């Protein structure tokens, strides 16, 4: 089956790193991946119609033995995303970090281990899953021109291995923060003239991140409810005269929740959070944390509205840019949810956790490839103008919203329809030429 020219152009991020035979076979895998009901390499080969034309080992070698760099593919994709959605260098680029598990079964799969899973349910009460864990970096963008939908477009993904797994395989141990910092520094050093705004949850927003943050980067994250906060130091350090060590931290403040409760001048405003207008109440101030006393933060203690009769807890957000508006801090942190939708779509519709690769190269290549393909599908949807067709493609009982999403199957149905049409058109064109030459 022949790829559409628009899709083939986006897949050049892979073709630039592959030889011509490998690239041609990979394009057939992509087609099969979209048509296959079960997302494995064997099912993709059968769905693309190549099970009788070539031996299946040629397609398995793409991930297991072929010479190409999956990380460089991600950097090629990042360059294409920045050129398309951030054409002005002055506009800050929004980056989001998170990790996700891909459950596996079997002891001989490379890189598997026991990982914390909040959704796991076991009789012993241990919320762990035998799985792969992928630390992912994505760029937030709005690929649909006529819709205000933020999508996390994956540009890098690293396999995190627990200490015991790394020791067993003879690999150096790197924690999740190490992987995140390595990816972020590479991106920031590649584009030193750009400004980056990183949004991450509390696991990646710890105090150690402050000292490892690149100079052209701002971090927006969440603090623990019992985090120790300190007032800015009035006198510069190392200027104290007399005996004793000079003070490096200001006076310790009360906990963020207590400050919110005692404040009588709270700010109430309506912000667009998670795609809808929401009324929130917050208190903001400047402070520093214990791990980084020299870094002044913009701290925002926000309370969201009640849900199902339950009063929500106070959420303490912060930004390393002490002059940032509190409204922007809240809205930016809520946009972090886009990467959770990316993981959900990649697992439910592209089979990120259904693949059966076992060797090291296949494991390290296939999952990032699926996440890159998810980003390419959204970029193609923007080019094809699917936003205006969302209401028409939705089922009659599901037209409360016109926003395109993978969950509705709109992107895949459009892909399959266009690919099928292109195949029929090319076959008709060839048949017409044969009839003309015969006449």
Secondary structure, 3 states (H helix, E strand, C coil): CCCCHHHHHHCHHHHCCCCHHHHHHHHHHHHHHHHCCCCCHHHHHHHCCCCCCCCCHHHHHHHHCCCCCHHHHHHHHHHHHHHHHCCCCCCCEEEEEEEEEEECCCCCCCCCEEEECCCCCCCCCCCEEEEEEEEEEEEEECCCCCCCCCEEEEEEEEEECCHHHHHHHCCCCCCHHHHHHHHHHHHHHHCCCCCEEEECCCCCCCHHHHHHCCCCEEEEEEECCCCCEECCCCCCCCCCCCCCCCCCCCCECCCHHHHHHHCCCCEEEEEEECCEEEEEEEEEEEEEECCCCCCCEEEEEEECCCECCECCCCEEEEECCCCCCHHHHHHHHHCCHHHHHHHHHHHHCCCCCCCCCCCHHHHHHHHHHHHHHHHHHHHHHHHHCHHHHHHHHCCHHHCCCCCCCHHHCHHHHHHHHHHHHHHHHHHHHHHHHHHHHHC
